[in-house]
Amino acid sequence: MNDTKARFLLLGAAVAGLGIILGTALWLKLAPHARFSGAQRSPLEEMSHYGSVPEFSLVERSGKQIGLAHLRGTVWIADFIYTNCEDTCPLQTAEMVKLQEELAPLTEVKLLSFSVDPGRDTPAVLSQYADRYKADADRWLFLTGTQDEIRNLVQNGFRLSAAMASTDDSIILHSPRFVLVDRQAQIRGYYDSRDKEALQRLRKDVAILVNR
């Protein structure tokens, strides 16, 4: 083997190794940081207890302040989007549309979409976005606030990661997972919106919580 070919092989191996490292780092960054007692399970395997959602007060697209007091006694599904997103957000919102239709008979179930670009996603912008997807104003809430409020809620409340936007950001890294919360504001599961099996488990777990 000549020196040139050996160098190409070494370079290829190095690039492949770097790709694995970066891919793993990104997965770890966007994966939920579960904090619960007992042996850890994969967030996508089964419903469990992942801690409680802390108190918050955010602005809904209607202009109303929404907090946990408005959600007590309901089962809800949360996701994290921004209106200019062209990556996972359209898929997430399309799945939320399906959930809104399928869960329509279950009046105790709500959907919540939190903007990870609160500086640009004002209530008026979120309202236009919601109208585009025919979101039921009573069942599907779109929430925004200050960057600090959203960052704290996403990272410390839902135990997910999101890189908050600056004025020049066109792409914001954020988790594509849906989060299932029970009537006591306990986080019960994480579900990858890109995984059909995970979404099937979400529907099953919603039914379990509603019937308890």
C-alpha positions in Angstrom: 0.0 0.0 0.0 1.5 3.4 -1.0 1.7 6.4 1.3 -1.0 8.3 -0.5 -3.6 5.5 -0.3 -2.8 5.0 3.4 -3.3 8.7 4.1 -6.7 8.6 2.3 -7.7 5.6 4.4 -6.7 7.3 7.7 -8.5 10.5 6.7 -11.6 8.5 5.9 -11.5 6.7 9.2 -11.0 10.0 11.0 -14.0 11.6 9.3 -16.2 8.6 10.0 -15.2 8.7 13.7 -15.9 12.4 13.9 -19.3 11.8 12.4 -20.1 9.2 15.1 -19.0 11.5 17.9 -20.9 14.5 16.6 -24.0 12.4 16.0 -23.9 11.0 19.5 -23.3 14.4 21.0 -26.4 15.8 19.2 -28.6 12.9 20.3 -27.5 13.4 23.9 -28.2 17.1 23.7 -31.7 16.7 22.4 -32.6 13.7 24.5 -34.7 14.2 27.6 -32.8 14.3 30.8 -34.9 12.0 32.9 -34.7 12.4 36.7 -36.5 9.7 38.5 -35.8 7.0 41.1 -35.1 3.4 40.2 -33.5 1.8 37.2 -33.5 4.1 34.2 -35.6 3.1 31.2 -35.6 4.4 27.6 -38.0 7.4 27.4 -39.6 5.6 24.4 -40.1 2.2 26.0 -43.0 2.8 28.4 -44.8 5.3 30.5 -43.1 6.2 33.8 -42.7 9.1 36.2 -40.2 11.8 35.1 -40.9 14.5 37.6 -43.4 17.3 37.7 -43.8 20.3 35.4 -43.0 23.5 37.5 -45.4 26.4 37.7 -45.2 28.8 34.8 -47.1 31.7 33.3 -46.9 32.3 29.6 -48.8 34.2 27.0 -51.2 32.2 24.7 -51.9 33.3 21.1 -55.2 34.8 22.4 -53.2 37.1 24.6 -54.3 35.3 27.8 -51.9 34.3 30.5 -51.8 30.5 30.8 -50.3 28.5 33.7 -50.6 25.2 35.4 -53.8 26.3 37.1 -55.5 26.2 33.7 -54.3 22.7 33.0 -55.1 21.0 36.3 -57.3 18.0 35.8 -56.4 17.6 32.2 -54.1 15.3 30.3 -51.9 17.2 27.9 -49.4 16.7 25.2 -46.6 19.3 24.7 -44.3 20.0 21.9 -41.6 22.6 21.1 -41.6 24.5 17.8 -41.0 27.8 16.2 -43.0 29.3 13.3 -40.1 29.8 10.9 -38.8 26.3 11.3 -38.4 24.2 8.2 -36.9 21.2 9.8 -38.9 19.0 12.2 -41.6 21.6 13.2 -43.9 21.1 10.2 -43.8 17.3 10.8 -44.5 17.9 14.5 -47.4 20.2 13.8 -48.8 17.9 11.2 -48.8 15.1 13.9 -50.5 17.5 16.3 -53.2 18.1 13.8 -53.8 14.3 13.6 -53.9 14.1 17.4 -56.4 17.0 17.5 -58.7 15.1 15.2 -58.3 11.7 16.8 -58.7 12.9 20.3 -61.6 15.3 19.7 -64.0 13.1 21.7 -61.7 13.3 24.7 -62.5 16.8 26.0 -60.1 16.4 28.9 -57.1 16.2 26.6 -55.3 19.3 25.5 -52.4 20.1 23.2 -49.7 22.7 23.9 -47.1 24.0 21.5 -44.4 26.1 23.2 -42.3 28.4 20.9 -38.5 28.2 21.3 -38.3 31.4 19.4 -40.2 33.7 21.7 -38.6 36.9 20.5 -40.2 36.5 17.1 -43.1 34.3 17.8 -45.5 36.9 19.3 -49.1 36.0 20.1 -50.1 37.5 16.8 -47.6 35.4 14.8 -48.6 32.3 16.7 -52.2 33.0 16.0 -51.6 33.1 12.3 -49.6 29.9 12.5 -52.4 28.2 14.5 -55.0 29.4 12.0 -53.0 27.9 9.2 -53.4 24.4 10.8 -57.0 25.0 11.9 -56.0 24.6 15.6 -59.0 24.5 18.0 -58.6 27.5 20.3 -60.0 25.7 23.2 -58.0 22.4 22.8 -54.7 23.4 21.3 -52.8 26.2 22.9 -49.7 28.1 21.5 -47.5 29.7 24.2 -44.7 32.2 24.2 -42.9 34.4 26.8 -39.5 35.7 27.5 -36.4 33.8 26.4 -35.5 33.2 30.0 -39.0 31.8 30.9 -39.0 29.5 27.9 -35.4 28.3 28.4 -36.0 27.6 32.1 -39.2 25.7 31.4 -37.8 23.6 28.5 -34.5 22.8 30.2 -35.4 22.6 33.9 -39.1 21.8 33.6 -39.4 19.4 30.7 -35.7 18.3 31.0 -35.1 18.8 27.3 -32.6 20.9 25.4 -33.2 23.9 23.1 -30.7 26.5 21.7 -32.7 29.7 22.0 -32.7 32.1 19.1 -30.6 35.2 18.6 -31.6 37.8 16.1 -29.5 36.2 13.3 -30.6 32.6 13.9 -32.4 30.9 11.1 -32.2 27.4 12.6 -32.8 26.6 16.3 -31.8 23.2 17.6 -34.6 21.8 19.8 -36.1 18.5 20.7 -38.6 16.9 18.3 -40.2 14.9 21.1 -43.7 15.1 22.4 -44.2 15.1 26.2 -47.2 13.5 27.9 -48.3 15.1 31.1 -51.0 13.8 33.5 -53.8 15.5 35.5 -51.4 16.1 38.4 -48.8 17.9 36.1 -46.5 14.8 36.2 -44.4 14.1 33.1 -45.3 10.5 32.1 -43.5 10.0 28.8 -41.4 11.3 25.9 -42.2 10.3 22.3 -40.1 11.1 19.2 -42.4 12.7 16.7 -40.4 11.1 13.8 -41.0 7.6 15.1 -44.4 6.0 14.2 -44.1 3.3 16.9 -43.4 6.0 19.5 -46.5 7.9 18.4 -48.6 4.7 18.6 -47.4 4.4 22.2 -48.3 8.0 22.8 -51.9 7.3 21.7 -52.1 4.2 23.9 -50.7 6.0 26.9 -53.1 9.0 26.5 -56.0 6.4 26.6 -54.5 4.9 29.8 -54.3 8.2 31.6 -57.8 9.3 30.5 -59.4 6.1 31.8 -57.7 6.2 35.2 
